[in-house]
Amino acid sequence: MTFTDQAPGTLPHPAATPAVPAGPAASSALALADVAVPGTLAGPAAGAFALPFTTEAGGRRLAIDTRASTPVLDVTVPVFNEERDLEACLRRLHAYLLGSFPHSFRITVADNASTDGTLKTAERVARELREVNVVHMAEKGRGNALRKVWLASPSPVLAYMDVDLSTDLAALGPLLAPLISGHSDLAIGTRLTRNSRVVRGPKREFISRSYNFLLQSCMGAHFSDAQCGFKAIRADVARQLLPHTLDNAWFFDTELLVLAEKCGLRVHEVPVDWTDDPDSSVDIVQTALADLRGMTRLSRDLVSGRIPVPELRAALARGPLPASSRAHEQSPGGSLFGQLVRFGSIGVASTLAYLVIFLFCRGIMDPQLANFLALLTTAVANTAANRRFTFGIQGSSQAARHHFEGLLVFGIGLALTSGALALIHGVSGGTPDRWLELVTVTAANLAATAVKFLLFRLVVFRPRATPAIQAPGATPAVPVPGAPGASLLCTKTACTETTCTETAE
């Protein structure tokens, strides 16, 4: 990864007076340690910009200090063999930011091992436009480029957009504003809401909507458009999340967004006006297949615990989790389809494992014992997978209770399958054909699976109501006059009034 110098004597674009007063400095913030990422910069460039994690008491993000000498915004344009379109893109983007963005900025061209004149074009434009910077990498991949450039950038707000500028730049202001103000952690453009204006062919539309539907159904995602090339993130958040991403190509966007949602971060969506580039070199079918493989790998990483979601959530928390992550506030019907899809996927894998183990054990032991061992072997793994993947429960809290109740559910499944085996052996005189025995236990296992889902959803993993946590130093809730049963939380530690009207802010 090599950097190309900007035009001689360049200075950052003068910053306008910030609309939002800058919050307190990093004295109350958590300083981030530099995190080593495979393949990232080594040496000073990699760790020169250890940004404080700008969070104040209560989990609120501080506003970005737009008066600092460092460019507030760093827009990355990842390119591979884009010699023809790059110069027009850079000039158009630069002119827009210079005229419409009120703070300092820079544009970073991330050249991903281009083999044409892309790098020379970028360097020529960078010598002319002082806010343009060029980074050359020997490896291909949008995810690889964004991870390296973002981790090395000194700017507090990081963004990227595709070189074709299919998205109308008028959406850039609404994209960045909630990050600068501290309202949101990530911001994405979306082409799939009713307020978006999109011009593209039916093939791309179908693939895009199908992919996002799978994300929402199978991975519990709540964002509407994973792959729109128009995104931004606060650098303090990026430095926490990026080391846990692995994809170097197109799935990088999805991986980052899913991880952000799992950590309870706020993702802001901006409807965009988007026009398809008919000359795009992206192979959408191959990209879609790679994304599906990425979904499988990311699901495995979440289930296995490779990504420490509970720890990240604790470090990044901005207060109570959003309603979409608080199971006790969700409508059971609203998430039923997604839970069924995820439960079914795990169920298919469990059933196949059950059949393999049953057939193996059946050759050396009694069918009832073979059935018991097959069910027991798959029961614990099935409960753990559904706990994390289907019902989204992270960490070890109540894990023992969940597994104990899961074994009780396993007992119901054992009773169903054992009863079916006993019935078929009784009807056939004790020597049924092996295929009939296999069909019987499979049917009984499917019935047991349906019962298991209902019990998991309604009993085992049903959220338990937790008592409200009283603010430190606050007195117990005091009844409000005229409102039987209602109460307010008094913030005065020495309050002795029986009808107090002071409330927590």
C-alpha positions as CSV (number, residue, x, y, z in Angstrom):
1,M,0.0,0.0,0.0
2,T,1.7,3.2,-1.2
3,F,0.6,6.8,-0.9
4,T,0.9,9.5,-3.6
5,D,1.6,13.0,-2.4
6,Q,-0.9,15.7,-3.1
7,A,-0.3,18.9,-5.0
8,P,2.6,20.9,-3.5
9,G,1.7,23.3,-0.8
10,T,-1.8,22.0,-0.3
11,L,-3.9,23.0,2.6
12,P,-7.2,21.5,3.9
13,H,-10.4,23.0,2.6
14,P,-11.2,25.8,5.1
15,A,-13.7,24.6,7.6
16,A,-16.9,26.6,8.1
17,T,-18.1,27.5,11.6
18,P,-19.6,24.3,12.9
19,A,-23.4,24.3,13.3
20,V,-23.1,22.0,16.3
21,P,-20.7,23.0,19.2
22,A,-17.9,20.5,19.6
23,G,-18.3,18.3,22.6
24,P,-15.6,17.9,25.3
25,A,-12.3,16.6,24.3
26,A,-11.3,13.0,24.7
27,S,-10.8,13.4,28.5
28,S,-14.1,11.6,29.1
29,A,-13.7,9.2,26.2
30,L,-12.2,5.7,25.8
31,A,-8.9,5.8,24.0
32,L,-8.7,3.2,21.3
33,A,-5.7,1.0,21.1
34,D,-4.4,0.3,17.6
35,V,-5.5,-3.1,16.4
36,A,-3.4,-5.1,14.1
37,V,-5.2,-6.3,11.0
38,P,-3.8,-8.9,8.7
39,G,-2.5,-7.2,5.6
40,T,-2.8,-3.6,6.9
41,L,-0.2,-1.0,7.0
42,A,2.8,-1.6,9.2
43,G,4.8,1.2,10.8
44,P,3.8,4.8,11.6
45,A,1.1,5.1,9.0
46,A,-0.9,2.3,10.5
47,G,-1.0,3.6,14.1
48,A,-0.6,7.3,13.7
49,F,-4.2,8.2,14.1
50,A,-5.5,6.5,17.3
51,L,-8.9,8.3,17.5
52,P,-10.7,8.6,20.9
53,F,-14.0,6.8,21.1
54,T,-16.1,9.9,21.5
55,T,-18.9,8.8,23.8
56,E,-20.2,10.7,26.8
57,A,-22.1,9.5,29.8
58,G,-25.3,7.7,28.8
59,G,-23.9,6.3,25.6
60,R,-24.4,9.4,23.5
61,R,-21.9,10.1,20.7
62,L,-20.2,13.5,20.8
63,A,-20.5,15.7,17.8
64,I,-17.4,15.8,15.5
65,D,-15.2,18.8,16.1
66,T,-15.3,20.4,12.6
67,R,-12.9,23.1,13.5
68,A,-9.9,20.8,13.7
69,S,-7.1,21.0,11.2
70,T,-7.6,17.4,10.1
71,P,-10.0,17.0,7.2
72,V,-13.5,16.2,8.7
73,L,-14.4,13.9,5.8
74,D,-12.4,11.3,3.9
75,V,-14.2,10.0,0.9
76,T,-12.7,6.8,-0.6
77,V,-13.2,5.9,-4.2
78,P,-12.1,2.2,-4.7
79,V,-11.1,1.6,-8.3
80,F,-9.9,-1.2,-10.5
81,N,-9.2,-0.5,-14.2
82,E,-11.3,2.6,-14.3
83,E,-9.0,4.7,-16.4
84,R,-11.9,5.9,-18.6
85,D,-14.3,7.1,-15.9
86,L,-12.0,8.1,-13.0
87,E,-11.0,11.7,-13.9
88,A,-14.6,12.8,-14.6
89,C,-15.7,11.2,-11.3
90,L,-13.0,12.9,-9.3
91,R,-13.6,16.3,-10.8
92,R,-17.3,16.1,-10.3
93,L,-17.0,14.9,-6.7
94,H,-14.4,17.4,-5.9
95,A,-16.5,20.3,-7.4
96,Y,-19.5,19.2,-5.4
97,L,-17.7,18.9,-2.1
98,L,-15.9,22.2,-2.6
99,G,-19.2,24.0,-3.3
100,S,-21.6,22.2,-1.0
101,F,-19.8,20.6,1.9
102,P,-19.1,23.2,4.6
103,H,-16.2,21.5,6.3
104,S,-12.7,20.3,5.3
105,F,-12.4,17.1,3.2
106,R,-10.2,15.0,1.2
107,I,-10.8,12.4,-1.5
108,T,-8.8,9.2,-1.5
109,V,-8.5,7.1,-4.6
110,A,-7.9,3.5,-3.6
111,D,-6.3,1.8,-6.6
112,N,-6.7,-2.0,-6.4
113,A,-3.9,-3.4,-8.5
114,S,-5.2,-1.8,-11.7
115,T,-3.4,-2.9,-14.9
116,D,-4.4,0.0,-17.1
117,G,-3.7,3.7,-16.8
118,T,-5.9,4.2,-13.7
119,L,-3.1,4.9,-11.3
120,K,-1.4,7.4,-13.6
121,T,-4.7,9.2,-14.1
122,A,-5.4,9.4,-10.4
123,E,-1.9,10.7,-9.7
124,R,-2.2,13.4,-12.4
125,V,-5.5,14.6,-11.0
126,A,-4.0,14.5,-7.5
127,R,-1.2,16.9,-8.6
128,E,-3.8,19.3,-9.8
129,L,-6.5,19.1,-7.1
130,R,-5.1,19.6,-3.6
131,E,-7.8,17.6,-1.8
132,V,-7.2,14.4,-3.8
133,N,-5.0,11.7,-2.4
134,V,-4.0,8.4,-4.1
135,V,-3.3,5.1,-2.5
136,H,-2.1,2.1,-4.5
137,M,-2.4,-1.5,-3.3
138,A,-1.0,-4.6,-4.9
139,E,-4.1,-6.7,-3.9
140,K,-7.5,-6.5,-5.5
141,G,-10.8,-6.2,-3.6
142,R,-13.1,-3.4,-2.5
143,G,-13.2,-4.6,1.1
144,N,-9.5,-4.9,1.3
145,A,-9.1,-1.3,0.0
146,L,-11.7,0.2,2.3
147,R,-10.4,-1.5,5.4
148,K,-6.8,-0.4,4.8
149,V,-7.6,3.2,3.8
150,W,-10.1,3.7,6.6
151,L,-7.8,2.3,9.3
152,A,-5.0,4.6,8.2
153,S,-7.2,7.8,7.7
154,P,-6.9,10.6,10.3
155,S,-10.4,11.9,9.4
156,P,-13.3,11.4,12.0
157,V,-15.9,10.7,9.3
158,L,-15.2,8.1,6.6
159,A,-17.2,7.5,3.4
160,Y,-17.0,5.7,0.2
161,M,-18.8,5.7,-3.2
162,D,-18.5,3.9,-6.5
163,V,-16.5,5.5,-9.2
164,D,-19.5,5.6,-11.6
165,L,-21.3,8.0,-9.2
166,S,-24.6,6.3,-9.9
167,T,-26.0,7.9,-6.7
168,D,-27.0,11.5,-6.9
169,L,-24.6,13.5,-4.8
170,A,-27.4,15.5,-3.3
171,A,-27.8,12.6,-0.8
172,L,-24.3,13.2,0.6
173,G,-25.4,15.9,3.0
174,P,-28.2,13.8,4.6
175,L,-25.8,10.8,4.7
176,L,-23.1,12.7,6.7
177,A,-25.1,15.0,8.9
178,P,-26.2,12.3,11.5
179,L,-22.6,11.1,11.8
180,I,-21.2,14.6,12.3
181,S,-23.8,15.4,14.9
182,G,-23.3,12.2,16.8
183,H,-26.9,11.0,16.1
184,S,-25.8,7.8,14.2
185,D,-22.8,5.5,13.9
186,L,-23.2,4.4,10.2
187,A,-25.1,5.8,7.3
188,I,-26.1,4.1,4.1
189,G,-27.8,5.0,0.9
190,T,-30.8,2.8,0.1
191,R,-32.3,2.1,-3.3
192,L,-35.1,-0.1,-1.9
193,T,-37.4,2.3,-0.1
194,R,-40.5,3.9,-1.5
195,N,-38.8,7.3,-1.5
196,S,-35.9,6.2,-3.5
197,R,-35.7,7.0,-7.3
198,V,-34.0,4.2,-9.1
199,V,-33.4,3.5,-12.8
200,R,-32.1,0.0,-13.5
201,G,-32.9,-3.2,-15.2
202,P,-35.2,-5.9,-13.8
203,K,-32.4,-8.4,-13.4
204,R,-30.4,-6.2,-11.1
205,E,-33.5,-5.2,-9.2
206,F,-34.6,-8.8,-8.7
207,I,-31.1,-10.0,-7.5
208,S,-30.7,-7.0,-5.2
209,R,-34.1,-7.4,-3.6
210,S,-33.7,-11.2,-3.2
211,Y,-30.3,-10.8,-1.6
212,N,-31.6,-8.2,0.9
213,F,-34.6,-10.4,1.6
214,L,-32.3,-13.3,2.5
215,L,-30.3,-11.1,4.8
216,Q,-33.4,-10.0,6.6
217,S,-34.9,-13.5,6.8
218,C,-31.8,-15.6,7.5
219,M,-29.6,-13.2,9.4
220,G,-32.2,-11.0,11.1
221,A,-30.8,-7.8,9.4
222,H,-33.0,-4.7,9.6
223,F,-31.3,-2.4,7.0
224,S,-32.9,-2.3,3.6
225,D,-30.0,-2.2,1.1
226,A,-26.7,-3.8,1.9
227,Q,-24.9,-3.2,-1.4
228,C,-25.5,0.4,-2.4
229,G,-22.1,1.9,-3.0
230,F,-22.8,5.0,-0.9
231,K,-21.9,4.6,2.7
232,A,-20.3,6.5,5.6
233,I,-19.1,5.6,9.1
234,R,-17.6,7.4,12.1
235,A,-13.9,6.6,12.4
236,D,-14.1,5.8,16.1
237,V,-16.7,3.1,15.4
238,A,-14.8,1.9,12.3
239,R,-11.6,1.3,14.3
240,Q,-13.6,-1.0,16.7
241,L,-15.4,-3.0,14.0
242,L,-13.0,-3.2,11.0
243,P,-10.5,-5.6,12.7
244,H,-13.3,-8.2,13.0
245,T,-14.2,-8.1,9.3
246,L,-12.6,-10.7,7.0
247,D,-14.1,-10.2,3.5
248,N,-11.9,-8.4,1.0
249,A,-14.4,-8.1,-1.8
250,W,-18.1,-7.1,-2.2
251,F,-19.4,-8.8,0.9
252,F,-17.4,-6.4,3.1
253,D,-20.4,-4.0,3.2
254,T,-22.8,-6.6,4.4
255,E,-20.4,-7.9,7.0
256,L,-19.8,-4.5,8.4
257,L,-23.5,-3.7,8.6
258,V,-24.6,-7.0,10.1
259,L,-21.8,-6.6,12.7
260,A,-22.9,-3.0,13.5
261,E,-26.5,-4.1,14.1
262,K,-25.4,-7.0,16.3
263,C,-23.5,-4.5,18.4
264,G,-26.6,-2.3,18.8
265,L,-25.2,0.6,16.7
266,R,-27.5,3.0,14.9
267,V,-27.6,2.7,11.2
268,H,-29.1,5.7,9.4
269,E,-30.7,5.1,6.0
270,V,-31.0,7.8,3.2
271,P,-33.2,7.2,0.2
272,V,-31.2,8.0,-2.9
273,D,-31.7,8.8,-6.5
274,W,-29.7,6.1,-8.3
275,T,-29.1,5.4,-12.0
276,D,-27.6,2.1,-13.1
277,D,-24.3,2.2,-15.0
278,P,-24.9,0.1,-18.1
279,D,-21.2,-0.3,-18.6
280,S,-20.5,-1.6,-15.1
281,S,-17.9,-4.4,-15.2
282,V,-19.3,-6.0,-12.0
283,D,-20.4,-9.6,-12.6
284,I,-23.6,-9.5,-10.6
285,V,-24.2,-13.3,-10.6
286,Q,-20.8,-14.1,-9.4
287,T,-21.0,-11.3,-6.8
288,A,-24.3,-12.7,-5.6
289,L,-22.9,-16.2,-5.2
290,A,-19.9,-14.8,-3.3
291,D,-22.3,-12.9,-1.1
292,L,-24.2,-16.1,-0.3
293,R,-20.9,-17.8,0.7
294,G,-20.1,-14.7,2.8
295,M,-23.5,-15.1,4.6
296,T,-22.7,-18.7,5.4
297,R,-19.2,-17.8,6.7
298,L,-20.5,-14.8,8.7
299,S,-23.2,-16.9,10.3
300,R,-20.7,-19.5,11.3
301,D,-18.4,-16.8,12.8
302,L,-21.3,-15.4,14.9
303,V,-22.4,-18.8,16.1
304,S,-18.9,-20.0,16.9
305,G,-18.1,-16.8,18.8
306,R,-15.1,-15.8,16.6
307,I,-16.6,-12.2,16.6
308,P,-16.9,-11.1,20.3
309,V,-20.3,-9.5,19.9
310,P,-21.1,-9.1,23.6
311,E,-17.7,-7.4,24.3
312,L,-18.1,-5.1,21.2
313,R,-21.7,-4.3,22.3
314,A,-20.5,-3.3,25.8
315,A,-17.7,-1.1,24.3
316,L,-19.8,0.5,21.7
317,A,-23.1,0.8,23.5
318,R,-24.8,4.2,23.1
319,G,-27.5,3.4,25.7
320,P,-30.4,0.9,25.6
321,L,-30.5,-1.3,22.6
322,P,-32.9,-0.3,19.8
323,A,-36.3,-1.8,19.7
324,S,-35.3,-4.1,16.9
325,S,-32.8,-5.8,19.3
326,R,-35.0,-5.9,22.3
327,A,-36.9,-9.1,22.0
328,H,-39.5,-8.2,24.7
329,E,-40.6,-5.2,22.6
330,Q,-40.9,-7.1,19.3
331,S,-44.2,-8.5,17.9
332,P,-43.8,-12.3,17.9
333,G,-45.6,-12.3,14.5
334,G,-43.3,-9.8,13.1
335,S,-40.2,-12.0,13.4
336,L,-41.9,-15.4,13.0
337,F,-40.9,-15.8,9.3
338,G,-37.3,-15.0,9.9
339,Q,-37.1,-17.3,12.9
340,L,-38.8,-20.1,10.9
341,V,-36.2,-19.7,8.1
342,R,-33.3,-19.8,10.4
343,F,-34.7,-22.6,12.5
344,G,-35.4,-24.6,9.4
345,S,-31.8,-24.2,8.1
346,I,-30.5,-25.5,11.4
347,G,-33.1,-28.2,11.4
348,V,-32.1,-29.5,8.0
349,A,-28.4,-29.7,9.1
350,S,-29.5,-31.4,12.4
351,T,-31.8,-33.9,10.6
352,L,-29.0,-34.9,8.2
353,A,-26.6,-35.3,11.1
354,Y,-29.2,-37.3,13.0
355,L,-29.8,-39.7,10.1
356,V,-26.0,-40.2,9.6
357,I,-25.5,-41.0,13.2
358,F,-28.6,-43.2,13.4
359,L,-27.6,-45.3,10.4
360,F,-24.1,-45.7,11.7
361,C,-25.2,-46.7,15.2
362,R,-28.1,-48.9,13.8
363,G,-25.5,-51.3,12.3
364,I,-24.0,-52.1,15.7
365,M,-26.8,-51.7,18.2
366,D,-30.6,-51.8,19.0
367,P,-32.7,-49.2,17.1
368,Q,-34.0,-47.5,20.2
369,L,-30.4,-47.0,21.5
370,A,-29.3,-45.8,18.1
371,N,-32.2,-43.3,18.1
372,F,-31.3,-42.1,21.6
373,L,-27.6,-41.5,20.8
374,A,-28.4,-39.8,17.5
375,L,-30.9,-37.4,19.2
376,L,-28.6,-36.7,22.2
377,T,-25.6,-36.0,20.0
378,T,-27.5,-33.4,17.9
379,A,-29.6,-31.9,20.7
380,V,-27.0,-29.8,22.5
381,A,-25.5,-28.4,19.2
382,N,-29.0,-27.7,17.9
383,T,-30.0,-25.8,21.1
384,A,-26.8,-23.7,21.0
385,A,-27.2,-22.9,17.3
386,N,-30.8,-21.9,17.7
387,R,-30.0,-19.9,20.8
388,R,-27.5,-17.7,18.9
389,F,-28.7,-17.9,15.3
390,T,-32.5,-18.2,15.4
391,F,-33.3,-16.2,18.5
392,G,-30.3,-13.9,18.6
393,I,-29.2,-14.5,22.2
394,Q,-25.5,-13.7,22.8
395,G,-23.2,-14.3,25.7
396,S,-23.4,-16.9,28.5
397,S,-26.3,-15.3,30.5
398,Q,-28.9,-18.0,31.2
399,A,-27.1,-20.5,28.9
400,A,-27.3,-23.3,31.5
401,R,-31.0,-22.8,31.8
402,H,-31.5,-22.7,28.1
403,H,-29.5,-26.0,27.6
404,F,-31.4,-27.7,30.5
405,E,-34.7,-26.8,29.0
406,G,-33.4,-27.8,25.6
407,L,-32.7,-31.2,27.0
408,L,-36.3,-31.4,28.2
409,V,-37.4,-30.6,24.7
410,F,-35.1,-33.3,23.5
411,G,-36.9,-35.7,25.8
412,I,-40.2,-34.9,24.0
413,G,-38.5,-35.5,20.7
414,L,-37.1,-38.8,22.0
415,A,-40.6,-39.8,23.2
416,L,-42.1,-39.1,19.7
417,T,-39.4,-41.0,17.8
418,S,-39.2,-43.9,20.2
419,G,-42.9,-44.2,20.2
420,A,-42.9,-44.3,16.4
421,L,-40.2,-46.9,16.3
422,A,-42.1,-49.1,18.9
423,L,-45.2,-48.7,16.8
424,I,-43.7,-49.8,13.5
425,H,-41.9,-52.7,15.2
426,G,-45.2,-53.8,16.8
427,V,-47.1,-53.6,13.5
428,S,-44.5,-55.4,11.4
429,G,-44.0,-58.2,13.9
430,G,-40.6,-56.9,15.2
431,T,-38.6,-57.0,11.9
432,P,-39.5,-54.0,9.7
433,D,-37.6,-53.2,6.6
434,R,-34.7,-50.8,7.1
435,W,-36.1,-48.2,4.7
436,L,-39.5,-48.3,6.5
437,E,-37.7,-47.8,9.8
438,L,-35.8,-44.9,8.4
439,V,-38.9,-43.2,7.0
440,T,-40.7,-43.6,10.3
441,V,-38.0,-42.1,12.4
442,T,-37.6,-39.2,9.8
443,A,-41.3,-38.4,9.9
444,A,-41.3,-38.6,13.7
445,N,-38.3,-36.4,13.8
446,L,-40.0,-33.8,11.6
447,A,-43.0,-33.8,14.0
448,A,-40.6,-33.4,16.9
449,T,-38.9,-30.5,15.1
450,A,-42.2,-28.6,14.8
451,V,-42.9,-29.2,18.5
452,K,-39.4,-28.1,19.3
453,F,-39.7,-24.8,17.4
454,L,-42.9,-24.0,19.3
455,L,-41.4,-24.8,22.6
456,F,-38.2,-22.9,21.8
457,R,-40.1,-19.8,20.8
458,L,-42.8,-19.8,23.4
459,V,-41.0,-21.3,26.4
460,V,-37.2,-21.8,26.3
461,F,-36.1,-18.6,24.5
462,R,-39.0,-16.4,25.4
463,P,-37.7,-13.2,26.9
464,R,-38.1,-13.0,30.7
465,A,-39.2,-9.6,32.0
466,T,-36.3,-7.9,33.8
467,P,-36.9,-5.3,36.6
468,A,-36.1,-1.7,35.7
469,I,-32.7,-0.6,37.0
470,Q,-33.0,2.5,39.2
471,A,-30.5,5.3,38.5
472,P,-27.6,5.4,41.0
473,G,-28.4,7.7,43.9
474,A,-32.1,8.0,43.0
475,T,-34.8,7.5,45.6
476,P,-37.5,4.9,45.1
477,A,-40.3,5.8,42.7
478,V,-42.9,8.1,44.2
479,P,-46.6,7.9,43.3
480,V,-47.8,10.8,41.1
481,P,-50.9,12.7,42.5
482,G,-54.0,12.0,40.5
483,A,-52.5,9.1,38.6
484,P,-53.1,5.8,40.5
485,G,-50.5,3.3,39.9
486,A,-48.2,5.7,38.0
487,S,-44.9,6.9,39.3
488,L,-41.9,9.2,38.6
489,L,-38.3,8.7,39.5
490,C,-37.0,11.3,41.8
491,T,-33.4,12.5,41.2
492,K,-33.0,14.2,44.5
493,T,-31.1,11.9,46.8
494,A,-32.4,13.6,49.9
495,C,-36.0,14.0,48.8
496,T,-38.5,13.2,51.4
497,E,-41.7,14.6,49.7
498,T,-44.6,12.1,49.4
499,T,-45.7,13.8,46.2
500,C,-42.5,14.6,44.4
501,T,-42.7,16.0,40.9
502,E,-39.0,15.8,40.1
503,T,-38.2,13.4,37.2
504,A,-35.1,12.0,35.7
505,E,-34.1,13.8,32.5
